[in-house]
Amino acid sequence: MSPSRIQQESRWFHRIQNPMQRIPEAELAGYLERVPNWTREGIEVARAFTFRNFREAMGFVVQVALLAERADHHPDIEIRYKQVTLRLSTHSAGGLTEKDFELAQQIDQLV
């Protein structure tokens, strides 16, 4: 195994143990592939969801809130009638962390 491979696996293992550690820029593309419906916007990932009506949109927001509370990781939520936009970032880390992508994957399973 090459030294760079060992270093890469060591960083990955460290992030698994410390999910609030910021993901290095060079590794973000791999994480974004795991959540293809989300787009990177600076230090955040975002996704817009459109529902049939306001009630469905609000039901979705409640489900997201329950996931966020369980994960102790809270997205920014924008509600515009039947459209909900979510933005994830770990403010304390100054960017994207494993927790952002884990929550994005859980949110994707709601729709």
N, C-alpha and C positions, 0 to 999 in steps of 0.2 A: 504494500500500500504506500503510495507516495506521501511525502510530508504534508502536501497541501490537502490531500484527502483526509488525513488524520486531523489536521487543524479544523477542517470543515466539519467533521463529525464531532469534534470536541465542542465547537461553537454551537452546533445543533443540540447536543446533550445539555450544554449549559443553559440554553434558552428553554428547553423542556422543563428544567428544574427552576428556572426563573422566567416565567411567561410574561413578566412585565418589562423585560429587557428589550430595548428598541432593536428591530430587525435591521441589519446592515443593508444599505442601498443595493448592493450587488446581489442580494438574495431575495429582494422583494418580488421579482418577476415570478419566481417559483410559487410564492404564496398567493399571488394574484391569480395564478392558474387554478388554484383550488376554489376560487369564488369568481367564476367567469362573468357573472352578471353585475359585479361590483366594479366601479372604476376608481382609479386613484386620483385624488384631488389634493395635491400637495402632501401634507402629513396625515391625510385621512383617506379612507375608502368610503364610497357612497353608492347608494342604490335607491332608485325611485320605484315605488310600487303603485299601481293604479287599480282601484277596486270599482265595483259596480255602483256603489253609493257610499254616503258618509258613514252609515252604520257599519258596513263591512270594513271600511278603513279604520274606524275606531276599535272594532273588535280585534283587528290585526295589531293595532298599537298596544292594546291590553296584553295580548299574547307576547309581544316583544318585551313589554315591561316586566312580565313574569320571568322570562328568560334572563333579562338583564339583572334583575334582582338576585336570581339564583347564582349568576356568574359574578355578581358584584362588579359589573362592568356596564356602564350606561351609555347608550348612543345619544347623539343629538337627534331629535325627532322634529320634523317639520310636517305639519298637516295642512293641506289645502283642499278642502272639501273631500274629494274621493282619492286624492293622491297623497301618499306618505313618502317622504324622503328621509332616509336614515344615513347618518354619518358616524363612522367609528374611528377613534384615535385614542391613544393612551396619553393623555395630557401630561401626566407625571413623568413619562419617559420621553416626551417631546416628539412623538411620532408613532409609528405603527409597531405593534407587538403581537406576539402569538395570540394573546387574548382577543385582539380585534378580529383576527381571522377565524378563531374558534367560534366567536359569537356570530359572525357573518354566516358561517356554515349552518349554525343552529337556526338562524332567522330564515335562511333559504329553505329549510325543511318545513317551515310553516305554510309556504305557498305552493 
